[in-house]
Amino acid sequence: MDNSSDTGYAYLPDELLATIMEDMPATVESATKLTGLDNTDITAGRELLQNQALINVLDTGDYTNSLIAVDGGLVVEKMTAMDLLLALAVGVEGLSEDPSTKWGKSNRQYISWQAALPHHEANARLTQGIMFLMEMSVLAGSEHEIRIMDGSHLTPVMKLNSMLSARDEGAGEEYIKALKEFLKTKYDKIIPDIPDIVRSVFEDDRIIASTKYSSSRDVIDYYLNDLNLQIDDKTFFTKALHESEYLLPQPVGLSKREDELWGQLHINYNLVIEGVDKPHFEKLMSDAIAPLKTRNEMKERQESNLYYTYFKPYENGPAYRFEIKKSLAKDVPRLTKVLNSIKRQVVFPEIIEPYPQYLVDLVAKSVAGGMYAIKEAIILSTDMSDGKNNIHMLRSYRT
């Protein structure tokens, strides 16, 4: 549609919406191809995996209600004169008749952090990195048998790398001061202690990762490359698996693309902080993430200590991707107990992910209300009320 008129003025938003409507049939056709999958290829893929004994049926057996999920939330509010930063991490328990409160000696079920800093592009890096440190601390500090991390093990590595390499964006003293204060006030720790927090999560096989969204094609590219499957593994297993079936756990990075992803994991440190030895710190961080990697320091292939499986609890529901440690993947009785426990937490059809993962996501979103309260407290403070001419400094930089 011509977006101009005789008057030279477009009738908005009507004309804009009309162009969207014109392009819609092509999008609908593409979406139909992705959802209306050829069952012939799905069936063929399932048979190939079955012939290699890669699809198992979950035995009904032992389970536990000692299960939690952990998630985080953050807000970076860009005001006229400053950035307000808020991050939180929280854990919630699953459905249980046992009112268990096994949150460890520190009983730390939730952590929050907030700061007001000068405008800087690196502030988002700081907030994201701190949020993931808090999530990992809640996971590591719990005493529950099963602890679900929301998302992949990849994400905290990438966000911590971003936080610790923020000198690329010119992060200076205020950034470093905020990071130091966070570690001191929340953990009584210092920056060199960060590798211990990371290691405590990546070595504990009671901590599993549940990725609700995943684009991985590791199985398809490695085992089913001869088939015409233009979808991701999670979509394939949603169609291919039946109730209570799961993929025999596989080490991450089987395919070339996934090997590149997991093999190149790294954390660079370039902040200038007194008392932190850069080579030593980077070595500690490298050792902490080494169990996840598919390449050693010499870039040679190695098997990761991290495995994954796809599990379909119910016939009419989705398949889930879980990342688990090798020790759990190889322990069939324990793995069976974990999957049975998770299945009991799936409330279908209204809530399709495990219930604690659904609930903790709702709780984490409360971070927006927390930011609103912080802004109100600043506006109502005595110092601000005495300086009425400065009130516009607390407004968003957007109208």
Steps between C-alpha positions, in 0.01 A plus 500: 500500500620851421568665834445848365184690414402802291535717807848366573380388843456135595191400696662330797476242636242379244728497194784339698269223623380446143855426382539251788180327388630478142816321610315266734423210257871431444563488875203269554631267230844486664348435843282224358805322357674513839202370697352265241802269504533202270428205727691273262831664595404509869419128494819420311704699752337322791575161345864590443538598865315190619727277291795646690323451835492875563134524602412366844171458684493638852427238764246593762695508821642708777458877510561790733317819588827659607517709183542871429539733204707819498466803273602863494369834383649842436411856405733770371305824526664777300412829666587848385791533743593141589436130451308312768595132511307221667555124484366208699521122514247275670428132548162334555411145593285265299163350582535299818308387807821537698560863607873468445717807547842354427663818380839431653674639807464858381130441414553719194196445280528838332753779447456852362736780402447861399714799412487850355788563260599763245387430145718235335445237232673242720236527775284238326798261498549553873134439584476184290821356641394569858159343439660177381743495793202525733313222318803275528534578870138405571545176304826407673377594849185289493488150647219368276555178307411654162570863411384636166692785341288698257675500162820346369841473668625712210321815610671572834841443340425753227358757743788466745744538212317816400508637855869425559615633162306827523812708458429452130214745554705729721376378838676701768519557874126528567440167326775324693392657828143375450621146425726499806222626727261238368740216579590642841148575623325192358767233543784648703712407199735673260536482123759216509229287668276506191651177356395315817137606444513379139670171584247419771224491236684340209628208711178421692292233324194586709477819293342450157413758236160517333497695174147597403627649173777328306622521141744209537508248211771281649307173465361580154836614362691207653262203478235605246695708252373300201139596568334822388430639848500881504415524868682499833547198727242614754230526233600165354477318832168664580368330184705179513481393864203339671396538862774425755768453233837670511819521298794303637713785643760630256809714562462853369684595183455189284445697179749740348291807574440405865864402545600849391252650746604296805865473404554875485352582841722747680502776758731793443590736781619850417381712793773694677458413866767529766589167655364285215766313305365475145679178386418318824136613500449401135655159575255445786206601278626277220522205740148571629340478154731231361259211582249646253736534207549268203854626435797509735757778528681358195171517300492121489168317510384375838171371636313757704389417852164653407234280339149570378180305453153565361212373709128494416293457819158483331375402156333832418765722653841624388838337539740668741873546460699439818873552537647268763843405628668182375483329841119533497472405133681172564309415818177353361317455834571860602412634156173304510421655838573850370277459193218343703525787747482758223205325334303531823561877488350548152146639526352463153348664297488836678863489617722306262839543668581346841292689756788650703659631180171664404450647847853634542469677165196686634683592820808622309282734295417686822827685442301764310299584812822525696640757259181706526538503879863612476409791275219608731732484803754727327235750394349512849831528681569815701798594287295491182208694646739781592616522142180526299684631198688170475192279485522475121834322544311195623280470197563248229705630211200408281182707504 
